[in-house]
Amino acid sequence: MLATGAAGGMLASQTLLPLPYMLGSLIATALLSAFLGRRFPTGYKFPQNIRLIFLAVIGVMIGAQVSPELGALLPAMAVSFAALTLFVALAHAGNYAIFHHIGGYDKPTAFYSGTPGGLMESIAMGEEAGADIAILTMQQFLRIILVISLLPIGLSVWLGAPVGSAGGMTLARADVDLSQLPVVVAVGALGLAVGRWLRLPAGQLTGPLFVAGAVSLSGLVPLDMPQWLINDAQIVIGAGLGMRFGGLKGRALLRGLGLGLASVGFMMTLAVPLVLLVQRITGAAFDTLLVSFAPGGVTEMALIALSLQANPALVTAHHIYRIILTVIGMSVIARLQKRGNQL
């Protein structure tokens, strides 16, 4: 599975595909699962512990971008966070209508398919609520894939040059030697423990991110990571995600793709007026704010921010806030629904 993902990632790296190692790996393993899945061992699943380790690598990479200069941006972030709160509520409500009334999904599946963040939390809570896990997983992954694919393409056309990973941007350094790895491993392990202890949303990513951010702010040790490690992390994560598409074929996948495009189109259309309002109040750049509101992958959005000469930590902060807000909203509504059923 990993060899297939690596081959797909290396092939995609020769194209302008954003996040090529992750998306190439995802596409290759999804095709393998779809056509040869019946030959897998009974009950085989991609080992989550392996995926957990490399999610922590991505979290450390993003957290290492935190700098003291980020504090000066807090006033502007307060305004954009308020707008982002409204965005999350409206996006979830609109997505629910798209998946339930247009797509015909049952209520639990539509509700958890429509969350604008918190992928793993949505899947876990959706399974508990009786949602169709195959469809829910497909729609959540399509949200991320469509945003991290279409937004960079749109910005590239607008700016006249590739952005994000397609433009050669990276949060890693190519000349880092192996002496840095023990520090990265220690920060990642501590971050995983913190994320689990505090029960952070997407804790396998956000825990290492917060710990790495604190270490970076302290200036005690550098957190430089080699590019090969980031590429390996993308391959592993992509392979784990690609396997989830194995049970979906034909008409269900096409319908999911159409609904995914409708959902992403709705959310981006909703984001534009809110971004324009925040821009008018704060004076922040439109393209940076749009990337901060886009409900896609944290890593690629941070890479696009680098293309725009924006602070990737600022963009990441908005995405972490979106995830936290979405998970809190899901939890509250789920508890209210349970209480209503009991009454």
Secondary structure as the mmCIF struct_conf table of DSSP 4:
data_model
#
loop_
_struct_conf.conf_type_id
_struct_conf.id
_struct_conf.beg_label_comp_id
_struct_conf.beg_label_asym_id
_struct_conf.beg_label_seq_id
_struct_conf.end_label_comp_id
_struct_conf.end_label_asym_id
_struct_conf.end_label_seq_id
HELX_RH_AL_P HELX_RH_AL_P1 LEU A 2 ALA A 12
TURN_TY1_P TURN_TY1_P1 SER A 13 LEU A 16
BEND BEND1 PRO A 18 LEU A 19
HELX_RH_AL_P HELX_RH_AL_P2 PRO A 20 LEU A 36
HELX_RH_3T_P HELX_RH_3T_P1 GLY A 37 ARG A 39
BEND BEND2 PHE A 40 PHE A 40
HELX_LH_PP_P HELX_LH_PP_P1 PRO A 41 PRO A 41
TURN_TY1_P TURN_TY1_P2 THR A 42 GLY A 43
HELX_RH_AL_P HELX_RH_AL_P3 GLN A 48 GLY A 63
TURN_TY1_P TURN_TY1_P3 ALA A 64 GLN A 65
HELX_RH_3T_P HELX_RH_3T_P2 PRO A 68 LEU A 73
HELX_RH_AL_P HELX_RH_AL_P4 LEU A 74 ALA A 97
HELX_RH_PI_P HELX_RH_PI_P1 ILE A 98 ILE A 102
TURN_TY1_P TURN_TY1_P4 GLY A 103 GLY A 103
HELX_RH_AL_P HELX_RH_AL_P5 LYS A 107 SER A 113
TURN_TY1_P TURN_TY1_P5 GLY A 114 GLY A 114
BEND BEND3 PRO A 116 GLY A 117
HELX_RH_AL_P HELX_RH_AL_P6 LEU A 119 ALA A 129
TURN_TY1_P TURN_TY1_P6 GLY A 130 GLY A 130
HELX_RH_AL_P HELX_RH_AL_P7 ILE A 133 LEU A 159
TURN_TY1_P TURN_TY1_P7 GLY A 160 GLY A 160
BEND BEND4 ALA A 161 ALA A 161
HELX_RH_3T_P HELX_RH_3T_P3 GLY A 164 GLY A 167
TURN_TY1_P TURN_TY1_P8 GLY A 168 GLY A 168
BEND BEND5 LEU A 171 ALA A 172
STRN STRN1 ARG A 173 ARG A 173
TURN_TY1_P TURN_TY1_P9 ALA A 174 ASP A 175
HELX_RH_3T_P HELX_RH_3T_P4 LEU A 178 GLN A 180
HELX_RH_AL_P HELX_RH_AL_P8 LEU A 181 LEU A 198
TURN_TY1_P TURN_TY1_P10 ARG A 199 ARG A 199
TURN_TY1_P TURN_TY1_P11 PRO A 201 ALA A 202
HELX_RH_AL_P HELX_RH_AL_P9 GLY A 203 SER A 218
TURN_TY1_P TURN_TY1_P12 GLY A 219 GLY A 219
BEND BEND6 LEU A 220 VAL A 221
STRN STRN2 PRO A 226 PRO A 226
HELX_RH_AL_P HELX_RH_AL_P10 GLN A 227 GLY A 242
HELX_RH_3T_P HELX_RH_3T_P5 MET A 243 PHE A 245
TURN_TY1_P TURN_TY1_P13 GLY A 246 GLY A 247
HELX_RH_AL_P HELX_RH_AL_P11 GLY A 250 THR A 282
HELX_RH_AL_P HELX_RH_AL_P12 PHE A 286 PHE A 293
BEND BEND7 GLY A 296 GLY A 296
HELX_RH_AL_P HELX_RH_AL_P13 VAL A 298 SER A 307
TURN_TY1_P TURN_TY1_P14 LEU A 308 GLN A 309
HELX_RH_AL_P HELX_RH_AL_P14 PRO A 312 GLN A 342
#
